[in-house]
Structure formats: structure tokens, C-alpha cells
Amino acid sequence: MKSWILPALLVAAVSPASAEEFAGAGRAVDGDSLFVGGREVRLFGIDAPEYRQTCRVNWSSWSCGSDAAAALRAMVDARQLTCSSRDRDVHGRTVASCRAGGVDLAAAMLEKGLAIALDNAPASYAALADHSKAQRAGIWGSEFDAPAVYRAANPRNSGARVVSATVPRPVVARSVPSGAFRICAEARAAGAAPMRRGQPGYNPQLDGDNDGIACEPYRRR
């Protein structure tokens, strides 16, 4: 695996925010940002691949950013979330720790190997990241640029970092069939990808272009 540089602290306080508890229906934007009700939130302590970011596996390109987004989407979309604010980032978003049904979302992303722990993360987050790295889970089984490095090199591909001035329109979640894979990484590990609509394990939420094929093969560079 290539060496990578842990980015400098991503979340920069521009105006300290008093601690605040808030709740609302969730909608994922990418692997570490989401809307809670009408509020744009950045998960505290982690950095996930950008939505358009790819990682490299055996000379192939893996859409790790969209898989990270799908993993967070599976945990939060159309669910009631409870959050505790920590700060505001340079984009004006609320930086918060959030839970869905008692599950710490940031910790879950680290456990799946789909995010890295930031310098300001609690020790428990760093331990989860180290465990995932040792298990080569998620992005740790690939070669990848730290998300901050990717954003610096691809500013136009980081649209999720732009704060929306309007409240997003409600998203109608597509139903997930019983027994469907939750993320493409699981389907690929089971040798089931790609999956066509109607086949066992097919999840419409993993069919981003709605062409009836979920978890399509890695795109060649």
C-alpha cells in the first residue's frame, strides 16, 4: 500500500459554537456530511473520500467515494438522527457528533474502513481507524489519496463542500429488498458484483445511474 499523509486538521473553527443538541430526518451528502432536517452537518472527527474520489485496487479504479456515501446513506436516509454540535467549519456547516438509533455514525464509518480519523478525533476513533487499517478494510485495502489531498488537487470535484443556501428537497428513498447488500464493498467481497435488477442481493440504492446494474465493475484508468 502506498504511504499517505494524514491531513492537517480539516475542521477549522471560525466562530466557536455553543454545544447544542438537535434532531431531524437524515439525508447523506457524501461519506462524512449530511443534512439533519434542514441543517447541513459535517461529522466530527472523521474525513471520508469525496463523492467523486476513486481509490486504486490492483491497477483498477474503485469508486470509494460513492461507496462511502452509500454506506452513510444506508444508515441515515429517512431516519431520525440525534446530534450534538461541536463547532462550525470553514464552510459554515455545523460540526457535530450524530447518532442513528444509538449508532455513532462517525465510529461506524471508521469501522467499515470508509473514513480516516482526524487529528482532533477522540482516542476511540483513532483506535477504530487503526483496527480497520490492520484488517485492510474498505479504503485500507487500496491505494488512496487522503481526502484533503484529493480536494486540494480536485477543487471542482468537491461539490459536497459547497454550502447550499436553500433547504434541500425531500428525497424519496428507494426501498431496499430483503437480503440486499448494503454497500458495494460487501457485494464485491462476496463475489456478487455487478448485480442486475431482480437478482439476489440487488440494492437499488447502489445503482447510482439507475441503469438496472448495481456495483458495476471498476473503471479502468
Backbone hydrogen bonds, N-H to C=O, Kabsch-Sander energy under -0.5 kcal/mol:
donor,donor_aa,acceptor,acceptor_aa,energy
6,L,4,W,-0.6
12,A,10,L,-0.8
13,A,11,V,-0.5
14,V,88,R,-0.7
22,F,83,C,-2.1
24,G,81,L,-1.7
26,G,76,V,-0.7
26,G,79,R,-2.5
27,R,35,F,-1.7
29,V,33,S,-2.8
30,D,33,S,-1.7
31,G,49,P,-0.6
34,L,41,V,-2.4
35,F,27,R,-2.8
36,V,39,R,-2.7
37,G,25,A,-3.1
37,G,35,F,-0.6
39,R,36,V,-1.7
41,V,34,L,-3.4
42,R,94,T,-2.9
43,L,32,D,-2.9
44,F,96,A,-2.3
46,I,43,L,-0.8
47,D,116,I,-2.0
52,R,157,N,-0.6
53,Q,50,E,-1.7
55,C,62,W,-2.8
56,R,143,E,-3.0
57,V,55,C,-0.5
57,V,60,S,-2.5
60,S,57,V,-1.8
61,S,219,R,-1.6
62,W,55,C,-3.6
62,W,60,S,-0.5
64,C,62,W,-2.6
65,G,53,Q,-2.1
67,D,63,S,-1.8
68,A,64,C,-2.2
69,A,65,G,-2.0
70,A,66,S,-2.2
71,A,67,D,-2.1
72,L,68,A,-2.1
73,R,69,A,-2.8
74,A,70,A,-2.2
75,M,71,A,-0.9
75,M,72,L,-0.6
76,V,72,L,-1.8
77,D,73,R,-2.2
78,A,26,G,-2.0
79,R,76,V,-2.4
81,L,24,G,-3.0
81,L,79,R,-0.5
82,T,99,R,-2.0
83,C,22,F,-3.2
84,S,97,S,-2.4
85,S,20,E,-3.0
86,R,95,V,-3.8
87,D,95,V,-1.5
89,D,93,R,-2.1
92,G,89,D,-2.1
94,T,40,E,-2.0
95,V,87,D,-2.9
96,A,42,R,-2.2
96,A,94,T,-0.6
97,S,84,S,-2.2
98,C,96,A,-0.5
99,R,82,T,-2.6
100,A,103,V,-1.8
101,G,80,Q,-0.6
103,V,100,A,-1.7
104,D,102,G,-0.5
105,L,98,C,-2.3
105,L,103,V,-0.7
108,A,104,D,-2.3
109,M,105,L,-2.1
110,L,106,A,-1.9
111,E,107,A,-2.4
112,K,108,A,-1.8
113,G,110,L,-1.2
114,L,109,M,-2.4
116,I,47,D,-2.5
118,L,45,G,-2.6
121,A,118,L,-1.8
125,Y,122,P,-0.9
126,A,122,P,-1.7
127,A,123,A,-2.2
128,L,124,S,-1.8
129,A,125,Y,-2.5
130,D,126,A,-2.4
131,H,127,A,-2.2
132,S,128,L,-2.4
133,K,129,A,-2.4
134,A,130,D,-2.3
135,Q,131,H,-1.9
136,R,133,K,-0.9
137,A,132,S,-2.5
139,I,113,G,-3.0
140,W,137,A,-2.2
141,G,138,G,-1.7
142,S,139,I,-1.7
143,E,56,R,-2.4
149,V,146,A,-0.9
150,Y,146,A,-2.3
151,R,147,P,-2.6
152,A,148,A,-1.9
153,A,149,V,-1.7
154,N,150,Y,-2.0
157,N,154,N,-1.5
158,S,155,P,-1.1
161,R,158,S,-2.3
162,V,159,G,-1.8
163,V,161,R,-0.5
172,V,170,P,-0.5
173,A,171,V,-0.8
180,A,177,P,-1.8
181,F,201,G,-2.0
186,E,183,I,-0.7
187,A,183,I,-1.4
188,R,184,C,-2.9
189,A,185,A,-2.1
190,A,186,E,-1.6
191,G,188,R,-1.1
192,A,187,A,-2.8
193,A,187,A,-0.7
195,M,214,A,-2.5
197,R,212,G,-2.4
199,Q,196,R,-2.6
202,Y,199,Q,-1.9
206,L,203,N,-2.1
207,D,204,P,-1.3
208,G,206,L,-1.0
210,N,207,D,-1.5
214,A,195,M,-3.3
215,C,206,L,-1.3
219,R,61,S,-0.9
221,R,59,W,-0.6
